Amino acid sequence: MIVSSVSKRRLSSSLTWIAKLSLPAKIGGVVILFWIITALTVSHWGLPDPMQMAGRRLLAPNLKNWLGTDALGRDVLSRTLYGAVYSVPIALLVVAAGVAIGAVLGAIAGYVGGVVDGAIMRLVDVTVSFPPILLAMTVAATLGPGIVNAALAMVIVWWPVYARLMRAQVLEVKEREHVEAAIAGGAGHLRILRVHILPLCWTPILINATMDFGQVVLLAASLSFIGLGATPPSPEWGSMISEGASRFYNWWIALGPGIAILSLVLGFSFLGDGLRDLLDPRSK
């Protein structure tokens, strides 16, 4: 009974929290949920095999192939939906890894200070001194084409953002009275950081991470577009757009993946804006 009561309260709290989101944020959440469900279940939808011919080459959109076929006769709609299997997990893994690495190093830098802070921040400065797309291209080209290497390249690009953000939050929170009281009470450094500082630092991290999901999807597609991400015949959105770019008059080849990327980027942007308004009232 107690467990059931706690679960009901948590569910009620979650529903209330969702209800407070703005309409664009809710729409963005629905779009994101659609692509997550697609990535998890598309293999059970009975769609044509994205690697095999589903009709004649370069068929325009028709009743059988809603988005037509590509140069090898593969169904464009099927390949677009299967592309979520690549793009959505990669975005989740890259942002999660970037947050984990950046938050840990930023928290250490902000709390310890001194030489440790200087060393970590100089590493951050060196990393962010390169344009993100150029740095990602350089790392991916060094490691070689492939979706895993592209993901590693994007993690290297993204972690400094969260390191700076977390450091700034820790520097601000550790000067508050409750932290000074914990220090005076003899609390250990790890407990002070874990209990008294970090719980107050996650709001900007969460908002920034939500907005970054869309940017990661866009960067992953960009790397695949130039041949440094997922390799053909993988149904990845960037490589599909690259194929479509070489066949300008067969516009439907790039239409599906283009709409998919646009919807996912806008979905995360809308949701991030909604979370910012909800969690940080000062932003209004």
Summary of the structure (lengths in Angstrom):
residues: 284
radius of gyration: 22.4
end to end distance: 41.1
largest distance: 76.1
contacts: 960
relative contact order: 0.15
helix: 75%
strand: 1%
